[in-house]
Amino acid sequence: MSTPTPGREPRPDFLKVRLRVGPNFTNVRGVISDLGLHTVCQEARCPNIYECWQDRAATFLILGAICTRNCAYCAVQSGRPAPADLDEPRRVAEAVAAFGLEYVVVTSVTRDDLADGGAAIFADTIRAIRARVPGCRVEVLVPDFAGNMAAVDVVMAAQPDVFNHNIETVQRLFRVARPKGSYERSLDVLSHAARWRPSGGSGDGTGMVPVKSGFMVGLGESDEEIAAVLADLRQAGVTSVTIGQYLQPTRRHLPVTKYYTPAEFDRLRELALGMGFAHVEAGPLVRSSYHARRQFYHTAAADGHPSDDLATAMPVGGEILAVPRQNDDTHGESEP
């Protein structure tokens, strides 16, 4: 692995993003603004916003843009949020229809002020998208719901196509990065979702919905700690994982201790695949929702679901993405 890089040094060339402000980017921005919606692309300062919006892809941020927590790595504004907007699911569905999406990611701020953490709005959004755009696959990236497994049940009962909750960092650094969270609680949420059955919550460990998680590197973790968090995620039933570079949003946030090279991310990807994950996205700019559609189909192929016609070319935004078969060793593009 490379030597640590102080956070104040310039970012390496492989972390520089090319500006792509084309007609699709402008259209996506306009639709989101007109419908009064938020995206994690904007609120979390995602470096891939130009690429994704130009390809007519966006990760919707529901339950407002104000988070009740103040994590030391996150650019999303914290404070006292407004009441939940019950019309928001309908507007998200309208945006999905306007973009012509066949796969959508829905995430949220953490809403500790709500009894269910916003689980009902997640469920309503899934149902609204399915009603407005039949056949659209929906991935949810949820908070920990303060450990309320009944809230997890509400989301799972709406039958998302993928359930995602990010572990974010290794166990030793968790309280530093997420002081109001809990490493064990996040694993419990993932494990509960992985074992969930429609007939009454957790079952025999063979859940129906693929479970996904992700974490950042560059916060001071060791190689052994990375291996440990991967092992914990597999033990919890996670089948797909994303690994990306932490990028310090402002001077108030945790500093970057190291910039991992693309070659190092390749080695992390091989490590994770060797531990049994069905799909791994690892790279300097990888984020949990980046190329999420491809991640879903890779995972489905590895799980042996040929009914989705996984070997055919499938449209993603303005390009055609060839989805490899299970034995294809193609590396994914990157983003944290």
N, C-alpha and C positions, 0 to 999 in steps of 0.2 A: 504494500500500500504506500501511497505517497506521503511525504512529510506534511505536517499541519501547515495551513496557510492562514495567517492572521486575517480577521474579517475586514480590516481596513484596506487591504491590498486590492488592486483592480481585479475584477472577475476575469477568469480565463476566457480565451476566445470561444471555447465551446459552449459558454453560457450566454454569449451574445445572441440576441434574437433579431431577425430581420423584420423590419416594419412592412406590413402588408395591409394597407388601407385601400381596399377596392370596393366595388359596388355592393358585394355581399356583406362586407363588414359594416358599411353604412346602413344597409337594410336591416341587419340584425339589431344594430344599435337603435334604429328608429322604432322597430316593432317593440322592443323591450321598453323603451321610453314611453311610447304611446299607451302601452298596457299597464304602466306603473309597476313593472316587475324589477327584480334584482337578479344579478348573476354573481356567482362566486368568482367568475372571470374578472369582474370589475372590483368587487369588494375586497378580495384577497390578493389583488394585484398580480394575477397569474401571468407569467411571461409568455404563455401560449395564446393569449387572447387574439392576436392578429391572425395567426394561422387558423385557429378554430372558428372564429367568426367569419373569416373569409370562406371557410368550408361549410358555413351555415350550421355550426355546432356550438352549443352553449350549455353550461351547467346552471340550472335555475336554482336560485337561493330563495327559499320560501321562509315565511314567518318573519318577514322584515329584514332589515340590514343591521340591526343593533343586537349585539350578543350580550347575554347576562354574565358571561365570563370574560376574563382578561388574560388569555394565554400569552406566554412570553415570546412566542414565535409568530403570532398571527396578526395580520394586518387589518382584519375586520374590526370595525368600531365596537367598543363595549359601552354599556350604559343601561339606562332603563328603556326598554322597548315599548312600542305602542301595542295596544291589544291586537290579538290575532285577527287577521283579515279573512273572513269566511268566504269572500268572493275570490280570493287569490287562486284557489285550484282551478276555477273556470278560466281565469285569464292565462294561467300557465298553459292550459290545454289549447286555448286560442293561439298562443304563440307557437306551440308545437305544430299545430295545423298550418299556421302561416309559413313556417320554415319547411314544411313537408318532411318532418323527421320520422324516421322509423325506429330510432333508438334515442332515449333521452335520459339524462341524469338529473335527479332532483336532490338537492341537499338543503341544509338550513343552518342558521345560527343556533346556538344553544339557548333554549328558553326555560331556564330554571324557574321562571315566574309562573309558568303554566302547570297545572296539576299533572297533565299527561306529557309535558315536555314538547307538546306540538304533534304528538303521534296521530291524532285524529285528522289534522290538516295534511299530514303526509298521506294518510290513507285516502282522504277525499281527493287529493291531487292525483294519485294513481288511478282512481276510478274515473275522474274527470277526463284524464288523458285517454284512457281506454274507450270511454264513451264518444269522445270527439274524434279520435284517430284510431279506429279499430286496428288491431294488429301491431300497434306501436309497443315496443318493449320498453319497460321502465326500470331503471336502476335507481335505488335510493341510497344516499350517503347520509347516515343519521348520526346525531349526537348520542351520548351515553344514556340519555333520559334519566339521569341521576340514579341509575341502577334499577329503575322501575320496569320489571320484566313484563308487567301487564301492558305497558306502552309498547314494548317490542312486539307483543302478541297482536296489538291493534294494527301495526304496520304490516306484520306478516300475514294477517288475515286478508289484507287487500291484495295479496299475491304479487308482490314485485317480482321482476325477473331476476334481479340481483339485489342482495342485501349487503351493504357496505358500511363498515364503521372503522375509522382509521385508528390504529394504536399510536401512531405519530412518532414515537421514539422508544428507546430501550428502557428497561425497568428502572435503572439507576437514575436516569435523567428525567423520568416522567414527572415527578413532583416539581422539578425546576421549570419544565416547559409548560406543564398543565397543573398548576397548583390546586385547582378546584376539581380535578379529575382523579382517577385512580386506575393504575395499570391493571389491577385484578378485576376492577369493575368492567373495564373495557373488554377484557378477555371473557368475562361472564356474559356480556351482551352478545359477543360473537358466538360463544358456545351455545347460548340459548337459541339464537337464530338458526344455527347449524342443525340443531336437534328438533326444531319446531315442526309439529305436525298439525294439520287442520282440525283434528279431533280433540285437541285440548293441550296446546302448549308443547313442551319438550317431550321427545320420544326416545327412540333407540339410537340416536346419533346418525341417522341416515336422512337428514332433512331434505325437503323437496326443493328449496331455493338455494342456488349457489351463494356462498358467503365469501366476502372479499374484504381485504384490509390493506393498509399501506402505512409506510413510515418514512421519515426523513433521515438523512445522514449528514454529518457535518456539524453536529452539536457537541462532539467530544466523546462519542461512543467508541468502544474497542471492537475489534473483529470478533472476539468471543461474545460480546454482548449482542452483536448483530445476529450471530448464529443462535443465541439463546432466544431472542424475540421471534425469530423465524420458527424455531422449534415450538415455542408457546402458541404461535398462531396455528400451526399445523395441528397441535394437540387440541385446540379449540374447534377445529373443523373447518378452518379457512382453506379455500381451494385456489384462490387467486390473490396475488399480492403485488403491490406497486412500491418501488423504492426510488426515491429522488433526492436531489440535493437541496438542503435547506439554504434559503437565501434570505438574508436579514432585511426585513421591510424598511425599518427606520433605525436610527441610532438608539432608540428606546428599547429595542428588542434584543433578544439574545444574539451575541456575535457568532459569526461563522468561525469554527475552529479549523476547518479543513475543506478544501474543494476536491472532491473525488473526480478522478479522470474517467473518461468513457471506458477505458480498459478495466478499471476497477469495478465499474458498474457491471460490465460483462461478467466478471468473476463473481460478483454478488448474485447475478441472475443464475449462473450455473450452480452456485451453492444452493439457492432456493429450489431450483428444479430438482436437484439431487435429493432434496428433503421431501419431495413428493407433491409440490404444488403443481396444479394443472397448467397454470399460466403465470408468467412473471414479466412485468414491465419494469425495467431498471435502467435509469439513465439520468444525466445531469438535469434535464428539464422535465422529467416525468412527474406527473401529478395523478391523483387517483382517478380522475375522470378523463384523462387524456387517452384518446383512442379507446374509450370504454367499450364501444361496440365490438371492436376487434377482440378485446379481452374476453368479452362474453362468448363470442363464437369459438375462440381458441379453447376456452374452458369447456364449453359444451362438446367440442370435438374430442377433447381428452377424456371426457366422461362417457364417450360412446353414444352420442345422440345424432345419428346420421339423418334423422327426419328433417333437420333444419337446412339440409342441402348446403352443408358447410364448405364444400369444395368449390362452389360456384363463386364467380366474381360478384361482389355486392357493392352498390353505390354508397359512397360516404361523401356527403356534400357535393362538391364539384368534381370529385375524382372517383375512379373505380378502384376498390381495394380488393385484391385477390386474397381470399381467406385460406391460409395453408391447411393442409391435412394434418392429422395428428403427428405424423413423423417428420413434418417439415421443421427445420432448425432455423428458420428465419428470425433474426433479431428484430425486436420492436424499435420504433423510433422513440425519442426520449423527451422527458419533461417531468419535475418532481411532484 
